[in-house]
Amino acid sequence: MIPLPGPGNCLTDVPGVSIGNAENTHIRTGVTVIGFDKAMRCAVDVRGGGPATRETNAVGADATLGIAHAISLSGGSVFGLAAADEITAVLSSQEIGVTLVRGVPTVPIIPAASLYDLSNGGDKDWGEMPPYRALAREALSSLSRDMSIGSFGAGYGALAGSFLGGLGSSSLDMGDNSVVASLIAVNSIGSAVMPGGDCFWSWPFEFKEEFGGLKPTSRIAAHEPLPEEIKGGISPGQATCIGVVASSIPLDRASLMRVAIMAHDGLARAIRPSHAPFDGDTIFAVCPDEAPKATPNDVMRIGSAAADCIARAVARGVWAATASTETATAFRTLDR
């Protein structure tokens, strides 16, 4: 059976996963919370040279537990990492997390990554009160199996080359009672769109015109020059794609790490250039925290599907954000 998108074509097609988004339209930033019905096994792979991350060692290759009780994605660069503080406090108050000693607070493990949207024209004069804890609380309270793509959550203030960035998601039903899915906040210095038109680099992976059904009108040179907006240079850490891939099949830690690594291939397929010194590209991978059931061949299939899902999610996020008249108008005069 050829894998096809799941019923929602989004990350929540994987059982036990929910999404919550919150945005501040004045500041032009947002937070996305990925919630779990119960702790998920988690791994992470960071490919960009300028990441803003938290608790990546807690889900790294040498971690003792390697689980996550939720994941925080946000705008705001290093300021956005404060979103995880609020998620930690709320979940701990609900006794969600690891109980190490009776009578002391429960400890949730909340890996987090933030993208750079500080120069997108919004009012960032927040002094000593960045908005990310408040946004995280709002996003956490809106967790749902339904989700919107485009200018939402962590992708609200994002840019992708000369286009709007956004929050994208996609899934693949593998046809064997398993689902692979992705969510990505696209904020890249590289372009998701091929030169000379509106066709996405991801076009070969598209299902049913999910991001416009556009096809290239001419052959693209293998060494097409970088777009003009990139040639001018950008400071480290000012462009980042952050996201999550999920498998409904339980994997061991090493296999889950391999899936996170392979998922980054989707960014390389969808954005040119990607994984640059300026990017903080970070992808978390999650699966049920149960006895592993996947063979090495399964891991190869899941990792390949995760990369395809990321490539499609990038285009879906940019397409949906650009199609939003309200958001596009707000950013029209922005000089990146």
VMD Tcl script that draws the C-alpha trace (Angstrom):
set ca {
  {0.00 0.00 0.00}
  {1.24 3.47 -0.90}
  {1.30 5.71 2.19}
  {-1.31 8.48 2.08}
  {-2.01 11.43 4.38}
  {-3.87 10.59 7.56}
  {-7.38 11.94 8.26}
  {-6.15 15.28 9.61}
  {-2.92 15.43 7.61}
  {-1.22 16.73 10.75}
  {0.81 15.72 13.80}
  {-2.25 14.80 15.83}
  {-2.96 11.87 13.51}
  {-0.50 10.07 15.81}
  {-2.55 8.84 18.80}
  {-1.93 10.58 22.11}
  {-0.68 13.85 20.60}
  {-2.42 17.23 20.86}
  {-1.52 20.78 19.79}
  {-2.13 24.18 21.33}
  {-1.30 27.55 19.76}
  {-1.29 31.14 20.99}
  {-0.25 34.36 19.26}
  {0.30 38.01 20.09}
  {-0.56 39.98 16.95}
  {0.91 43.25 18.26}
  {4.29 41.72 19.07}
  {4.06 39.33 16.08}
  {5.13 36.20 17.84}
  {3.62 33.02 19.26}
  {3.95 29.72 21.07}
  {3.05 26.16 20.10}
  {2.70 23.44 22.73}
  {2.79 19.78 21.74}
  {1.00 17.86 24.47}
  {0.91 14.13 25.15}
  {-1.69 11.95 26.85}
  {1.25 10.35 28.63}
  {5.02 10.75 28.48}
  {6.53 9.97 25.08}
  {9.99 8.66 24.31}
  {11.89 11.58 22.80}
  {15.09 12.29 20.88}
  {16.45 15.41 19.21}
  {18.81 16.35 16.40}
  {20.14 19.90 16.02}
  {21.62 20.79 12.63}
  {21.68 24.59 12.56}
  {24.68 26.57 13.78}
  {22.73 29.02 15.97}
  {20.09 27.14 18.00}
  {18.01 28.39 20.92}
  {17.11 25.24 22.83}
  {16.37 23.86 26.29}
  {16.47 20.35 27.79}
  {18.00 18.84 24.66}
  {20.48 16.94 26.84}
  {17.53 15.48 28.77}
  {16.44 13.73 25.56}
  {19.93 13.28 24.12}
  {21.69 10.04 23.33}
  {23.12 9.70 26.86}
  {20.01 10.75 28.78}
  {18.81 8.47 31.59}
  {15.09 8.71 30.87}
  {14.86 10.19 27.37}
  {11.18 11.09 27.66}
  {9.14 14.26 27.27}
  {5.87 15.25 28.94}
  {5.32 18.07 26.43}
  {7.38 20.04 23.90}
  {7.53 23.83 23.58}
  {8.12 25.60 20.26}
  {8.12 29.38 20.17}
  {9.23 32.59 18.58}
  {11.33 35.06 20.50}
  {14.78 33.51 20.22}
  {16.23 33.00 23.73}
  {13.33 34.92 25.30}
  {10.90 32.35 23.90}
  {12.49 29.57 25.93}
  {10.64 31.00 28.95}
  {7.51 29.36 27.52}
  {8.83 26.06 28.86}
  {8.94 27.56 32.39}
  {5.18 28.07 32.33}
  {4.46 24.64 30.86}
  {6.68 23.09 33.53}
  {4.89 24.91 36.35}
  {1.40 24.08 35.09}
  {2.10 20.39 34.46}
  {3.88 20.01 37.79}
  {0.84 21.49 39.56}
  {-1.21 18.76 37.84}
  {1.31 16.13 39.03}
  {2.37 15.36 35.48}
  {6.05 14.48 35.35}
  {8.64 12.43 37.20}
  {8.20 11.97 40.95}
  {11.67 11.57 42.42}
  {10.89 11.96 46.12}
  {7.54 11.92 47.87}
  {6.36 15.28 49.08}
  {8.37 17.37 46.59}
  {7.15 18.88 43.30}
  {6.70 16.58 40.32}
  {9.31 17.25 37.63}
  {8.00 17.51 34.03}
  {10.54 17.19 31.22}
  {9.76 19.89 28.64}
  {12.27 20.07 25.75}
  {12.02 23.39 23.93}
  {13.27 25.23 20.87}
  {12.75 28.82 19.76}
  {13.10 30.59 16.43}
  {14.25 34.15 15.76}
  {11.42 36.55 14.97}
  {12.71 39.61 16.85}
  {13.21 41.74 13.72}
  {9.88 41.09 12.01}
  {8.43 44.54 12.71}
  {6.41 43.73 15.83}
  {6.69 45.72 19.04}
  {9.38 43.93 21.06}
  {9.68 46.65 23.71}
  {8.61 44.31 26.50}
  {11.26 45.33 29.03}
  {11.48 42.76 31.81}
  {8.20 41.06 30.88}
  {8.55 39.01 27.66}
  {5.16 37.54 26.66}
  {6.14 33.90 26.33}
  {5.00 32.54 29.70}
  {1.56 34.06 29.16}
  {1.41 32.74 25.60}
  {2.47 29.28 26.78}
  {-0.32 29.21 29.36}
  {-2.83 30.20 26.66}
  {-1.50 27.58 24.24}
  {-1.50 24.89 26.92}
  {-5.13 25.65 27.76}
  {-6.12 25.23 24.10}
  {-4.63 21.76 23.50}
  {-6.70 19.91 20.92}
  {-6.55 17.14 18.34}
  {-7.57 19.76 15.76}
  {-4.95 22.18 14.51}
  {-4.55 25.07 12.11}
  {-1.58 25.69 9.83}
  {-0.10 28.93 8.56}
  {0.27 32.01 10.74}
  {-0.32 30.36 14.10}
  {1.65 29.61 17.24}
  {5.41 29.50 16.88}
  {5.06 30.25 13.17}
  {3.04 33.45 13.57}
  {5.96 35.87 13.21}
  {8.07 33.67 10.95}
  {9.56 34.48 7.55}
  {10.84 32.11 4.88}
  {13.23 33.83 2.50}
  {11.18 36.57 0.83}
  {7.89 34.82 1.71}
  {5.96 34.53 4.95}
  {6.90 31.57 7.08}
  {4.42 29.70 9.18}
  {3.41 26.58 11.05}
  {3.06 23.52 8.83}
  {2.06 19.94 9.50}
  {1.50 16.71 7.58}
  {1.12 12.98 8.10}
  {1.39 9.65 6.34}
  {-0.69 6.57 7.09}
  {1.82 3.79 6.45}
  {-0.91 1.21 5.82}
  {0.12 -1.17 8.63}
  {-1.74 0.42 11.53}
  {1.06 2.95 11.90}
  {1.26 6.69 11.30}
  {4.22 9.04 10.83}
  {3.59 12.77 11.15}
  {5.37 16.10 11.42}
  {4.98 19.68 12.57}
  {7.42 22.45 11.63}
  {7.65 26.19 12.27}
  {9.33 27.58 9.15}
  {11.54 30.62 9.68}
  {14.31 30.11 7.15}
  {16.82 32.41 5.49}
  {16.70 29.93 2.61}
  {13.76 29.88 0.23}
  {11.00 27.26 0.20}
  {10.09 28.42 -3.30}
  {11.99 27.74 -6.52}
  {13.45 30.76 -8.36}
  {11.29 32.57 -10.87}
  {7.85 31.59 -9.63}
  {5.69 30.25 -6.82}
  {6.47 26.53 -7.12}
  {7.73 24.92 -3.92}
  {10.91 22.87 -3.82}
  {8.70 20.25 -2.12}
  {6.41 19.86 -5.13}
  {7.34 16.21 -5.93}
  {6.04 15.11 -2.51}
  {2.66 16.87 -2.66}
  {-0.68 15.10 -2.21}
  {-3.89 16.43 -3.79}
  {-2.72 20.03 -4.20}
  {-2.19 20.41 -0.44}
  {0.05 23.41 -1.14}
  {-1.31 24.69 -4.42}
  {-0.50 21.96 -6.93}
  {2.07 24.17 -8.66}
  {4.69 22.61 -10.94}
  {8.01 24.05 -12.15}
  {7.71 25.77 -15.51}
  {11.38 25.45 -16.44}
  {14.49 23.56 -15.49}
  {16.32 24.99 -12.47}
  {20.08 25.14 -12.77}
  {21.89 22.86 -10.35}
  {23.95 25.80 -9.07}
  {21.32 28.54 -9.08}
  {22.77 31.64 -7.36}
  {21.57 32.44 -3.87}
  {18.65 34.88 -3.68}
  {19.60 38.54 -3.31}
  {18.19 38.75 0.23}
  {20.66 36.07 1.34}
  {23.71 37.56 -0.38}
  {23.52 40.62 1.84}
  {24.26 38.48 4.89}
  {22.48 37.76 8.14}
  {23.66 37.43 11.72}
  {23.94 34.00 13.40}
  {20.74 32.71 14.94}
  {18.38 34.90 12.92}
  {16.71 32.11 10.97}
  {15.54 28.75 12.23}
  {13.16 25.88 11.51}
  {12.00 23.99 14.60}
  {9.66 21.05 14.75}
  {8.59 17.59 15.78}
  {8.16 14.26 14.01}
  {6.15 11.46 15.58}
  {5.77 7.74 15.01}
  {2.90 5.68 16.36}
  {5.24 2.65 16.40}
  {7.45 2.40 19.52}
  {11.17 2.70 18.75}
  {14.25 2.26 20.90}
  {16.35 5.34 21.73}
  {18.95 4.82 19.02}
  {16.29 4.24 16.37}
  {14.34 7.30 17.45}
  {17.49 9.39 17.18}
  {18.01 8.00 13.68}
  {14.48 9.11 12.74}
  {15.22 12.65 13.98}
  {18.41 12.68 11.90}
  {16.64 11.42 8.79}
  {13.79 13.89 9.26}
  {16.21 16.76 8.68}
  {16.51 15.54 5.08}
  {13.02 16.98 4.64}
  {14.35 20.48 5.36}
  {17.09 19.97 2.77}
  {14.46 18.91 0.22}
  {12.16 21.81 1.01}
  {14.45 24.80 1.68}
  {17.51 26.04 -0.18}
  {19.91 26.57 1.49}
  {19.21 24.81 4.79}
  {21.23 23.98 7.92}
  {23.26 27.15 7.44}
  {25.55 28.72 10.06}
  {22.77 31.23 10.75}
  {20.04 28.63 11.35}
  {19.09 26.88 14.57}
  {17.33 24.01 12.82}
  {16.12 21.57 15.48}
  {13.84 18.53 15.14}
  {12.49 16.48 18.04}
  {11.30 12.90 17.40}
  {8.74 11.19 19.63}
  {7.07 7.80 19.88}
  {5.19 5.84 22.57}
  {7.33 5.04 25.61}
  {6.71 1.31 25.25}
  {8.68 -1.81 24.36}
  {10.22 -1.24 20.90}
  {8.49 -3.04 18.06}
  {10.36 -1.71 15.03}
  {12.91 -3.61 13.00}
  {15.83 -1.81 11.31}
  {13.84 -1.95 8.09}
  {10.90 -0.31 9.87}
  {13.21 2.44 11.14}
  {14.36 3.11 7.58}
  {10.74 3.40 6.37}
  {9.72 5.61 9.31}
  {12.73 7.91 8.90}
  {12.13 8.25 5.16}
  {8.44 9.01 5.76}
  {9.38 11.56 8.44}
  {11.60 13.39 5.94}
  {8.81 13.42 3.36}
  {6.38 14.73 5.99}
  {8.77 17.52 6.95}
  {9.22 18.54 3.29}
  {5.45 18.71 2.83}
  {4.89 20.48 6.16}
  {7.34 23.23 5.18}
  {5.43 23.98 1.99}
  {2.03 23.66 3.69}
  {3.03 26.15 6.38}
  {4.36 28.74 3.93}
  {1.44 28.23 1.55}
  {-1.17 28.64 4.29}
  {0.53 31.73 5.75}
  {0.84 33.40 2.35}
  {-2.80 32.61 1.57}
  {-3.93 34.47 4.70}
  {-4.83 37.96 3.47}
  {-4.84 39.42 6.99}
  {-1.38 38.16 7.87}
  {0.11 38.89 4.46}
  {-1.11 42.49 4.67}
  {0.44 42.92 8.12}
  {3.84 41.87 6.83}
  {3.67 43.41 3.35}
  {5.86 46.40 4.10}
  {8.37 44.46 6.17}
  {11.99 44.95 5.17}
  {13.85 41.88 6.29}
}
mol new
graphics top color blue
foreach p $ca { graphics top sphere $p radius 0.5 }
foreach p [lrange $ca 0 end-1] q [lrange $ca 1 end] { graphics top cylinder $p $q radius 0.2 }
display resetview
